[in-house]
Amino acid sequence: MAAPLRHIPVTPLDELRACLCGHLEADTTAQVRLFQLLQQLRQMALPELGARLTKPATPPALKRFIMGLTAKFDWPEWVPWLHQVLQQESDLGVFDEGCAALGRLEIRSAREALQKLATQRTDPDRQLILRRELGVQDAQQTLGFFLGRLLEGDTNPRLAHQGARGLAALAEPKDLATLWEALEGTDALAFRLLLRAVAELPGTEAGPRLLKLFQETLQTLEDLEALEGLTHRLQVGARTAARADLAVALAKRMGGAFATDVQAMQQAFSAGETGNPLPPIERLKEQAKGPYERFVTEALAVLVEGKVARFSAMVTEAQDTSAKQQLSQGVTLNQVCECLTRQTLSGSLPAAQVVPILRDAFDRFSHSEGLDHAFCRLVPATEEASLSRVLAVTDPKRRTFCLDVLGAREEDTLVPFFLKAMEDPIVEVGQRAMHHFGKLPSSFPAVMELFQSGHPEKVRTALRIFTVNGTKAAAEPLMALLKTDVRDDLLLETVEALGAIRCPTAAPVLLDLLHDGKPARLQEALVEALAELATPEAGLGLLAKSSNLKLPLVLIRALEGLLAAFPGFERPLPQDTLAPLEQLITRCCDDREGEGQRLRAILATQHLYCFDQALYARLKDAFSDFLFDLRTKGDWDRDTNDRVAAVVKELGRRSASLSHIAGSEEKVRAQVNGLPPHGPNRATALLALREALQDPEFIMRTELAKELADFVLRELQRDEQDWRELARLCEIGGLTRQLELAEPIKEVFNRATGLGLRSAAKESLLALGLDEADITRRAPIRSILLLEPSAFFRKRLLTALGQGWEVREAGSRTEAEAILAEKPLDLVISEQTDAEGDLRPWLKMQVENRRCRQILLSTAARDTGPGEGWLMGVLYKPYAPDALLKALEP
């Protein structure tokens, strides 16, 4: 049976989201992949990066890492995201990195953002940082001074970047002609910095110049591409035919504009010895434009003069220079495309003027990712004729790249386009289109129309989309279809689609269909879908059904699915299932029933976790006999021998370990009962308990795990504990793998101010199976106290909150203390000060006394001091109601 579909992100945007959810700061492999994705997505990655920058729950380390990306990807489109986050960023280190990131962009809009921040963030520390970024150039110098430094380019990059910062401060629209003139003859670095400065100038004057530069660069690249083909033909062809080839090429290229000279040249060639084609060729040489025309006229003149050696050298030289110029001109085209895209999206250039030019270039030139990116980013989703050009691209890699750019737009109006793209003759390209299609908001209703149409081919298309995308919302309709009298030719595809979705509630439906009377392919699909669920219900169902199943491939997959549902000693196989499990293993290993599945069955048992020492011993003996037989046969395979020997050794180790479990558990219980209630020895005793639980030879049964979890819950409720004691309790809780400890440990993590306690709590949460997003995600807020001296603002906040929360209000800390003493609440929204002075120490005390979980400051004071664990965030008055609702999101 075919391998199951991969349930991993396959589109670049989804891969980027997955990367950003990991520990990027410490994972160099993930960082390399992230850089690759950013090079592919370019500016279309910024909404994902910016969303994490502006999200209050994002860890400061991740924010600094994202801001640091501007050193490698200095896109001007960073500016609004950085400005937005820096307006309210409380962490001084993050603020410093964000200002440095804006400074590294070296453009006008970034400097304007820094100037706005200088008027908004007026505390001394931030003013010092802002003055550093704004004072990098000498205010006494002129535009010419900084332009001269910028033109140093690659010979002195430090001065070139200093000049770019100076231009960001001094360049005005009236300087456009000067800057444009300076572009001529610059090296790569100076050209790039100057082009960015030109594109950043206000007004619409730069747009037409950029369009003209785009067309000139594209024409040069086409000439170089044609020149490369011509020189290759001349290099491998006969020298006697070279003159005729060049004459034809020249007539084809310049015959329209200079018909008289071309005809004179052709007549001279036709006259043979009496003709003199050199004068018309010289006249054509004077009119030649571009590398192609210049080479053809010069080479033809050299051949007419009989300088064969010079001609050979010219061909070789043209090949070398053509390759170098194609590389540099390709970089230029990418940079111009970025500028055109930015100007179009900002409104400086009308899209109706840019898109037709890009569309024409898209058809003419196929070797520029920058051009493809710009066209696919700007082409309107309603222009079917323009989008059809993407589907007509002959190169599958280029077609896939364009699909990725269009898919990253995630525009709902692209549904018809992706429906057509899914019919691509290359299967991988069609599946990529399906993945992008599945991300669009209205894709599911569109596919459901196909699914409910009753037309077999349309239903099959919908099933294929559900299978490739793993569409979770399709699980219920698919289960409903399986409960009906579905057509036999669609039943298999429906089961495969449901298996790809991995919906746990589908287990009963799939199990009802699984029996020996079904076709072999359907049985395999059913057992594959159930095995992929890896849930106890699916695993035990497979075991119960296996006694009536006969196909070897079905039996072995049922065994693997059963063992996958119980992946460790924290979730061992129930004791009453061990007898039928042993029977299933025996059937799979039997040469008659298993039909060659013995090795696969033996290897599967390395994932067997149960508390039956005798079963481990019996399996070890049986597999040892197989190993002995294997060694005596002529087709003995060393790799197979080593794999089976490893399984036998592991089964023996687990059997031996089980004999020590009871004694180890009693020792652990004695340690728990002997813990001092308080005092300096308590932290040491908790550390000894943690180390006992971390012993590699110790296996924790479910009963002991629950006992320890209850112990940790009780101890976490105690007041006045040392941070070391809390850290050890969190670590013990993580070792139990009991999910009910997640929220209590998250509270410890959120309240912790010291690095040691936060680190221990975070490691424990990761051990419990939470990821970074789960750890930083707040528990839902249900009850709120408004502590606001101003009755007017309290009323405004009450109106903004509406009916979605249980809200109480207080005008002073005395009223608030009475409310909190009566009943603890989830959140207090408070001013920073009241009539009695600073409220922050009092608010912190309420969190420490567990009268509320977190505090959200609602204040007009801009200097709120450093962020703390108990402080959820700060809203600066005046703010819109939407800002409050966004801050309350989990």
KAJONOR-V90414 format. One record per residue. OMEGA is omega in whole degrees, -180 to 180 (* if undefined). Layout:
omega->OMEGA
omega->OMEGA
This chain:
omega->-179
omega->178
omega->-179
omega->179
omega->179
omega->179
omega->178
omega->178
omega->-180
omega->177
omega->-179
omega->-179
omega->178
omega->177
omega->178
omega->179
omega->179
omega->178
omega->-176
omega->178
omega->-178
omega->180
omega->-174
omega->-173
omega->-176
omega->-175
omega->-177
omega->179
omega->179
omega->179
omega->178
omega->179
omega->178
omega->179
omega->178
omega->-180
omega->179
omega->176
omega->180
omega->-177
omega->-177
omega->-173
omega->-180
omega->174
omega->-173
omega->176
omega->178
omega->179
omega->-179
omega->180
omega->178
omega->176
omega->-174
omega->-180
omega->-177
omega->-176
omega->-180
omega->179
omega->179
omega->-180
omega->179
omega->177
omega->180
omega->179
omega->-179
omega->178
omega->179
omega->179
omega->180
omega->178
omega->-179
omega->-178
omega->-174
omega->180
omega->176
omega->-178
omega->175
omega->-165
omega->-177
omega->180
omega->-180
omega->179
omega->-179
omega->-177
omega->-177
omega->178
omega->-177
omega->-177
omega->-179
omega->-180
omega->-176
omega->179
omega->177
omega->179
omega->179
omega->-180
omega->179
omega->177
omega->177
omega->178
omega->176
omega->179
omega->-179
omega->180
omega->173
omega->179
omega->-175
omega->-176
omega->178
omega->178
omega->177
omega->177
omega->177
omega->179
omega->176
omega->178
omega->-180
omega->177
omega->-177
omega->-178
omega->-169
omega->179
omega->-172
omega->-177
omega->-179
omega->176
omega->178
omega->180
omega->-178
omega->178
omega->177
omega->-178
omega->-178
omega->-175
omega->-176
omega->-179
omega->-180
omega->-176
omega->-178
omega->-176
omega->-177
omega->178
omega->-179
omega->179
omega->-178
omega->176
omega->178
omega->178
omega->179
omega->-177
omega->172
omega->173
omega->-175
omega->179
omega->177
omega->-176
omega->-179
omega->178
omega->-180
omega->179
omega->175
omega->177
omega->179
omega->177
omega->177
omega->178
omega->179
omega->-179
omega->-169
omega->-174
omega->179
omega->179
omega->-179
omega->180
omega->-175
omega->-177
omega->180
omega->-179
omega->-179
omega->178
omega->-179
omega->179
omega->-174
omega->173
omega->180
omega->176
omega->-171
omega->-177
omega->-180
omega->179
omega->-178
omega->-179
omega->179
omega->-179
omega->177
omega->179
omega->179
omega->-178
omega->-179
omega->-179
omega->178
omega->178
omega->-175
omega->-175
omega->-176
omega->-176
omega->179
omega->178
omega->178
omega->178
omega->179
omega->178
omega->178
omega->-178
omega->178
omega->180
omega->179
omega->179
omega->178
omega->179
omega->177
omega->177
omega->-179
omega->178
omega->178
omega->180
omega->179
omega->178
omega->-179
omega->-178
omega->177
omega->178
omega->179
omega->-177
omega->-176
omega->-177
omega->179
omega->180
omega->-179
omega->-179
omega->-174
omega->-178
omega->179
omega->179
omega->180
omega->179
omega->178
omega->-180
omega->180
omega->179
omega->-179
omega->-176
omega->-172
omega->-177
omega->-179
omega->-176
omega->-176
omega->-174
omega->-176
omega->-179
omega->-180
omega->178
omega->178
omega->178
omega->-179
omega->178
omega->179
omega->177
omega->-179
omega->-179
omega->177
omega->-175
omega->-176
omega->-177
omega->178
omega->-176
omega->-173
omega->-180
omega->178
omega->178
omega->178
omega->178
omega->178
omega->179
omega->179
omega->-178
omega->-175
omega->177
omega->178
omega->-176
omega->-178
omega->-179
omega->-179
omega->180
omega->-176
omega->-179
omega->-179
omega->-179
omega->180
omega->178
omega->179
omega->179
omega->179
omega->179
omega->177
omega->-179
omega->-174
omega->-180
omega->177
omega->179
omega->179
omega->178
omega->179
omega->-179
omega->180
omega->180
omega->180
omega->178
omega->-179
omega->-178
omega->179
omega->180
omega->180
omega->-179
omega->177
omega->179
omega->-178
omega->179
omega->176
omega->176
omega->179
omega->-180
omega->178
omega->-180
omega->178
omega->178
omega->177
omega->179
omega->179
omega->179
omega->-180
omega->-180
omega->180
omega->-179
omega->179
omega->178
omega->179
omega->177
omega->178
omega->-179
omega->-179
omega->179
omega->-174
omega->-173
omega->178
omega->179
omega->178
omega->180
omega->178
omega->180
omega->178
omega->179
omega->-173
omega->-170
omega->-172
omega->-174
omega->-179
omega->177
omega->178
omega->178
omega->179
omega->-180
omega->-179
omega->-180
omega->-178
omega->179
omega->-174
omega->-175
omega->180
omega->-178
omega->-179
omega->-179
omega->-178
omega->-178
omega->179
omega->-179
omega->179
omega->177
omega->178
omega->-180
omega->-179
omega->179
omega->-175
omega->-178
omega->-179
omega->180
omega->179
omega->179
omega->179
omega->178
omega->180
omega->177
omega->179
omega->179
omega->179
omega->179
omega->180
omega->176
omega->178
omega->178
omega->-176
omega->-177
omega->178
omega->-179
omega->-180
omega->-180
omega->-178
omega->174
omega->176
omega->-177
omega->-179
omega->179
omega->-179
omega->-179
omega->175
omega->-173
omega->-178
omega->179
omega->178
omega->178
omega->176
omega->177
omega->178
omega->180
omega->178
omega->179
omega->-178
omega->-180
omega->-177
omega->-175
omega->-176
omega->-180
omega->-178
omega->175
omega->-180
omega->179
omega->179
omega->175
omega->176
omega->-177
omega->-177
omega->-176
omega->-176
omega->178
omega->-173
omega->-177
omega->178
omega->177
omega->180
omega->177
omega->179
omega->179
omega->179
omega->179
omega->178
omega->-178
omega->-177
omega->-176
omega->-176
omega->-173
omega->-176
omega->-177
omega->-179
omega->-175
omega->-178
omega->177
omega->180
omega->178
omega->177
omega->179
omega->-180
omega->179
omega->179
omega->179
omega->-175
omega->179
omega->-178
omega->-177
omega->178
omega->-175
omega->-179
omega->-179
omega->177
omega->179
omega->179
omega->178
omega->180
omega->177
omega->179
omega->-179
omega->-180
omega->178
omega->-177
omega->-178
omega->-180
omega->-175
omega->-179
omega->-179
omega->-180
omega->179
omega->178
omega->-178
omega->-173
omega->170
omega->-170
omega->-178
omega->-179
omega->176
omega->-175
omega->-178
omega->180
omega->177
omega->180
omega->179
omega->-180
omega->-178
omega->176
omega->179
omega->180
omega->179
omega->180
omega->179
omega->178
omega->176
omega->179
omega->-180
omega->180
omega->-179
omega->179
omega->176
omega->177
omega->180
omega->180
omega->-179
omega->-171
omega->-178
omega->-179
omega->178
omega->-174
omega->-175
omega->-177
omega->-180
omega->177
omega->-179
omega->-177
omega->178
omega->175
omega->177
omega->180
omega->178
omega->178
omega->-178
omega->178
omega->-179
omega->-180
omega->-164
omega->-178
omega->-179
omega->173
omega->175
omega->-175
omega->175
omega->177
omega->-176
omega->-177
omega->179
omega->-172
omega->179
omega->177
omega->176
omega->180
omega->178
omega->179
omega->178
omega->180
omega->179
omega->180
omega->-179
omega->-179
omega->-178
omega->-177
omega->-178
omega->-177
omega->178
omega->175
omega->-179
omega->-174
omega->-178
omega->180
omega->179
omega->179
omega->-180
omega->179
omega->-176
omega->174
omega->176
omega->179
omega->178
omega->177
omega->-180
omega->179
omega->-177
omega->-178
omega->179
omega->177
omega->-179
omega->-180
omega->179
omega->179
omega->-180
omega->-179
omega->-179
omega->176
omega->176
omega->178
omega->180
omega->178
omega->177
omega->-179
omega->-177
omega->-179
omega->-178
omega->-177
omega->-179
omega->180
omega->-177
omega->-175
omega->-179
omega->178
omega->178
omega->-178
omega->-179
omega->179
omega->179
omega->179
omega->179
omega->179
omega->180
omega->-180
omega->178
omega->177
omega->179
omega->179
omega->178
omega->179
omega->-178
omega->-178
omega->180
omega->-179
omega->-173
omega->-175
omega->179
omega->179
omega->180
omega->180
omega->177
omega->179
omega->179
omega->178
omega->178
omega->179
omega->-178
omega->-178
omega->-180
omega->175
omega->-180
omega->178
omega->179
omega->-176
omega->-178
omega->-176
omega->-180
omega->179
omega->179
omega->177
omega->177
omega->178
omega->177
omega->179
omega->-179
omega->176
omega->180
omega->-180
omega->180
omega->-178
omega->-179
omega->-178
omega->178
omega->-176
omega->176
omega->-177
omega->-177
omega->179
omega->179
omega->179
omega->178
omega->-180
omega->178
omega->177
omega->178
omega->-180
omega->179
omega->-180
omega->-175
omega->180
omega->-179
omega->-178
omega->180
omega->172
omega->176
omega->175
omega->-177
omega->179
omega->178
omega->178
omega->180
omega->180
omega->178
omega->178
omega->-180
omega->177
omega->178
omega->178
omega->-179
omega->179
omega->-179
omega->180
omega->-172
omega->-180
omega->178
omega->-173
omega->-177
omega->177
omega->180
omega->175
omega->177
omega->177
omega->180
omega->-177
omega->-179
omega->-173
omega->176
omega->179
omega->-178
omega->-178
omega->-180
omega->179
omega->-180
omega->179
omega->179
omega->-180
omega->178
omega->178
omega->179
omega->176
omega->178
omega->178
omega->177
omega->178
omega->173
omega->-177
omega->-179
omega->179
omega->-178
omega->-177
omega->180
omega->-179
omega->172
omega->-179
omega->179
omega->-179
omega->-177
omega->-175
omega->171
omega->176
omega->176
omega->-173
omega->-180
omega->-177
omega->179
omega->179
omega->-177
omega->175
omega->180
omega->179
omega->179
omega->178
omega->178
omega->-179
omega->-178
omega->177
omega->-175
omega->-173
omega->-177
omega->170
omega->-171
omega->172
omega->-175
omega->178
omega->-180
omega->-180
omega->-179
omega->178
omega->177
omega->-179
omega->-179
omega->178
omega->180
omega->-178
omega->177
omega->180
omega->-177
omega->177
omega->-179
omega->-178
omega->-171
omega->171
omega->173
omega->-168
omega->167
omega->-180
omega->180
omega->172
omega->-176
omega->-179
omega->178
omega->-175
omega->-179
omega->-172
omega->178
omega->179
omega->179
omega->179
omega->180
omega->179
omega->178
omega->-178
omega->178
omega->177
omega->173
omega->172
omega->-177
omega->-176
omega->-178
omega->172
omega->-180
omega->176
omega->-167
omega->175
omega->-180
omega->-177
omega->-179
omega->-178
omega->-179
omega->-177
omega->178
omega->179
omega->-175
omega->-177
omega->-177
omega->-177
omega->-179
omega->-179
omega->172
omega->-177
omega->179
omega->-9
omega->178
omega->-178
omega->177
omega->-180
omega->180
omega->177
omega->-179
omega->179
omega->-180
omega->-178
omega->179
omega->-180
omega->*
